[in-house]
Amino acid sequence: MDVPQLWLNALQGTLILFFAGGALALVLGIIVGTMRVSPIPVARAVGTVYVNWIRNTPLTLVMFFFAFCIPILMAQRVSSLVLATIALGVYTATYVAETIRSGVNTVPVGQAEAARALGLGFGQVMSLVVLPQAFRSVIPPMVSVFIALLKNTTVAAGFAVLNLGSVALYLSEIREPGRRDNLLETMMSGGNLLLTLILIALIFVVMVLLLAWLQRALEKKWRVER
């Protein structure tokens, strides 16, 4: 594999971990966050146990469980990328759930009571009245959660998943001894580890700035709609 292709594959791995893991975290987090404010005691208990258990477990251990224990339990080989994505989604979902729960608590209780007085069930109250308003108030903390997810994708590098966190290691294995490059080629080819890490950091900075821009755009859009 040549150097440019290695960088493209590493960037692709990071984006897959981020978007697929983020989608799983968002869906699972909304479900768990709803359970956390549910009037059903069992649902609240399950949501609380899930959040407290997973959130207080280091991500490395969660990733280790999915990378090594799940294939044994399933008795078959599973893609490391798929397992790492699920691990990131399951872990990040706890933070999404708590963010959703804090947003729900900002919605006046009277609105939910008025909706119930109209005959709406709990699910309808949450989906039609509470959650749309809660999402508007949790944009900044939610974006912070996804920025953390983006940086956490590098943890997958320790579990045989090619991404930006592991590209420097792969470059050290394919670099030709004694090769002389210009500055950019040195950064991309791993000729100088420090420069390569700086390049990786710059890529992450650009992606974080894009998320910050998205946050401002959503805040501006929904602020006008109010």
C-alpha positions in Angstrom: 0.0 0.0 0.0 1.5 3.4 -1.0 1.6 6.3 1.4 -1.3 8.5 0.0 -3.6 5.4 0.0 -2.6 4.6 3.6 -3.6 8.2 4.6 -6.9 7.9 2.7 -7.7 4.6 4.3 -6.8 5.9 7.8 -9.0 9.0 7.3 -11.8 6.7 6.0 -11.5 4.5 9.1 -11.7 7.6 11.4 -14.8 8.9 9.6 -16.5 5.5 9.6 -15.9 5.2 13.4 -17.2 8.7 13.9 -20.3 8.7 11.8 -21.4 5.2 12.3 -20.5 5.3 16.0 -22.2 8.7 16.3 -25.4 7.5 14.6 -25.6 4.5 17.0 -24.8 6.7 20.0 -27.5 9.2 19.0 -30.3 6.5 18.5 -29.3 4.5 21.6 -28.8 7.7 23.7 -32.2 9.1 22.8 -33.8 5.8 23.9 -31.8 5.6 27.1 -32.4 9.3 27.8 -36.1 8.8 27.4 -36.0 5.8 29.7 -34.2 8.0 32.3 -37.2 10.4 32.5 -39.9 7.7 32.0 -42.7 7.4 34.5 -42.1 3.6 34.5 -39.8 2.7 37.4 -38.3 -0.3 35.6 -37.4 1.8 32.6 -35.8 4.4 34.8 -33.8 1.8 36.7 -32.5 0.1 33.5 -31.5 3.5 32.0 -29.8 4.5 35.2 -27.8 1.2 35.5 -26.8 1.4 31.9 -25.5 5.0 32.1 -23.7 4.6 35.4 -22.2 1.3 34.5 -20.9 2.1 31.0 -20.0 5.7 31.7 -17.8 4.8 34.7 -16.0 2.1 32.7 -12.9 3.3 30.8 -13.4 3.3 27.0 -10.4 1.0 26.6 -12.1 -1.7 28.7 -15.3 -1.3 26.7 -13.3 -1.6 23.5 -11.4 -4.6 24.9 -14.7 -6.4 25.7 -16.1 -5.9 22.2 -12.8 -6.7 20.5 -12.0 -9.9 22.3 -15.1 -11.1 24.3 -17.8 -10.6 21.7 -16.1 -12.8 19.0 -15.7 -15.6 21.6 -19.3 -15.3 22.7 -20.5 -15.3 19.1 -18.1 -18.1 18.2 -17.2 -16.4 14.9 -14.8 -13.8 13.5 -16.2 -10.2 13.4 -14.6 -7.2 11.7 -12.5 -5.1 14.1 -13.9 -2.0 12.6 -17.5 -3.1 13.2 -16.7 -4.0 16.8 -14.9 -0.8 17.5 -17.8 1.2 16.0 -20.3 -0.6 18.2 -18.1 -0.1 21.3 -17.8 3.7 20.6 -21.5 3.9 20.0 -22.4 2.1 23.2 -20.0 4.2 25.2 -20.9 7.6 23.8 -24.6 6.8 24.1 -24.4 7.3 27.9 -23.2 10.9 27.4 -25.9 11.5 24.8 -28.5 10.1 27.1 -27.4 12.4 30.0 -27.4 15.4 27.6 -30.9 14.5 26.4 -32.1 14.1 30.0 -30.7 17.6 30.9 -32.4 19.1 27.9 -35.7 17.4 28.8 -35.5 19.0 32.3 -35.3 22.5 30.7 -38.8 22.0 29.1 -41.5 23.5 31.4 -43.5 20.7 33.1 -46.7 22.5 32.2 -46.2 21.7 28.5 -46.0 18.0 29.1 -49.0 18.1 31.5 -51.0 20.0 28.9 -50.1 17.4 26.3 -51.2 14.6 28.6 -54.5 16.5 29.3 -55.2 16.3 25.5 -54.9 12.5 25.7 -51.4 12.0 24.4 -49.4 9.1 25.7 -45.9 9.3 27.1 -44.3 8.4 23.8 -46.3 11.0 21.9 -45.6 13.7 24.6 -41.8 13.0 24.3 -41.6 12.8 20.5 -44.0 15.6 19.7 -43.7 18.1 22.5 -40.7 17.6 24.8 -37.8 16.2 22.6 -38.1 18.8 19.8 -37.7 21.6 22.4 -35.0 19.7 24.3 -32.8 19.3 21.2 -32.7 23.0 20.8 -31.3 23.6 24.3 -28.7 20.8 24.1 -26.9 21.7 20.9 -23.7 23.0 22.5 -23.2 20.1 25.0 -24.3 17.6 22.3 -21.6 18.9 19.9 -19.1 18.6 22.7 -20.1 15.0 23.1 -19.5 14.3 19.4 -16.1 16.2 19.5 -15.1 13.8 22.3 -16.3 10.9 20.2 -14.2 12.1 17.3 -11.1 12.1 19.5 -12.0 8.8 21.1 -11.8 7.1 17.7 -8.0 7.0 18.2 -8.5 4.5 20.9 -9.5 1.9 18.2 -5.9 2.1 17.0 -4.9 -0.2 19.8 -7.3 -2.8 18.5 -6.1 -3.4 15.0 -8.3 -0.7 13.4 -6.7 1.5 10.8 -7.5 5.1 11.5 -5.6 8.4 12.0 -4.5 7.3 15.5 -2.6 4.3 14.0 -1.3 5.8 10.7 2.1 6.7 12.2 2.7 3.1 13.2 1.8 1.8 9.7 4.0 4.4 8.1 7.0 3.2 10.2 6.5 -0.3 8.7 6.4 0.7 5.0 8.9 3.6 5.0 12.0 3.0 2.9 15.3 3.3 4.8 17.4 6.3 3.9 14.6 8.0 1.9 14.9 11.8 1.6 11.7 13.9 1.3 10.6 17.5 1.4 8.8 18.8 4.5 5.2 17.7 3.4 6.5 14.3 2.2 8.4 13.8 5.5 5.2 14.5 7.5 3.1 12.2 5.3 5.7 9.4 5.0 6.5 9.2 8.7 10.1 10.3 8.2 9.8 12.4 11.3 7.4 11.1 13.9 6.9 14.5 15.5 6.0 16.1 12.2 3.6 13.2 11.4 1.8 13.6 14.7 1.5 17.4 14.1 -0.1 16.6 10.7 -2.5 14.2 12.4 -3.3 16.8 15.0 -4.0 19.4 12.3 -6.5 17.1 10.6 -8.3 16.6 13.9 -8.3 20.4 14.4 -10.0 20.9 11.0 -12.6 18.3 11.8 -13.3 19.8 15.2 -13.7 23.3 13.6 -16.2 21.9 11.2 -18.2 20.5 14.1 -18.0 23.9 15.8 -19.3 25.6 12.6 -22.1 23.1 12.5 -23.0 23.9 16.1 -23.2 27.7 15.3 -25.2 27.1 12.2 -27.8 25.0 14.1 -28.0 27.4 17.0 -28.6 30.3 14.6 -31.2 28.4 12.6 -33.2 27.3 15.6 -32.8 30.6 17.4 -34.5 32.3 14.5 -37.3 29.7 14.4 -38.1 30.4 18.0 
